[in-house]
């Protein structure tokens, strides 16, 4: 018999974690951190981490991966199964998370859940696979990843335990991103665990969003700087791509664009490395030597000094800035 326990992200958006267990194996689907203003720092797993055989990680976002180092510290010594791109982005995000917690300890005396060394140790437990490659974990237990189209490396997990097929979507893309493929749909499943963050909302069309972006750029850049808040993973790369297109089409002024987030800069490098996993049209631009995440006006800002210099200048420009995710 297969039992599933929902341990997070139920009636809330963050903290994704679900435990799948049989008589022989215990598998954790994601190991996410709850995020928000009033979430206490301390966390106790409602199971024994030593007994977990596998963690299957759907994607790198902290609300899906953020407690992995704590799981390791509490005794987990199994395998963490993910795509290769997910492993690479997860390492960056966990290191960033450790850095933020260290700063919070220095400023507010809040003890961190883990440090950079714990992240390095945790990374040793990763075992990575590509999409569409069925993986045998144990006798009668197989996993296959499909493309979830959410961020680079994001996967829909098909977990077959004996005759039962369980599908865990993780976060799924909306299908009209110029970078991400539309999410893949599995053929037939017995159990479906599905995210529904925007399930009750109609998004405006991409064209309308781009039109508004151009309108705001033109308005603000008449005599000022435009600050666009972006998530370091996914949103930053999409905005860079769209700003380049708008400038090339002459729809917005050719001002300097600063990606003012070291994390965003490093994640963008991973998008380049794994462009083959993204939309074909996007990847083909790389193959033709036309890096879609780079253009003359774009500068990747990697030092705090440069960041302050840009903020203090009178230059009309666009600044993309991130905080987490
Ligand atoms: Zn996500």
Boltz pocket constraint, residues with backbone or C-beta under 6 A from the ligand:
constraints:
  - pocket:
      binder: B
      contacts: [[A, 59], [A, 61], [A, 150], [A, 171]]
      max_distance: 6.0
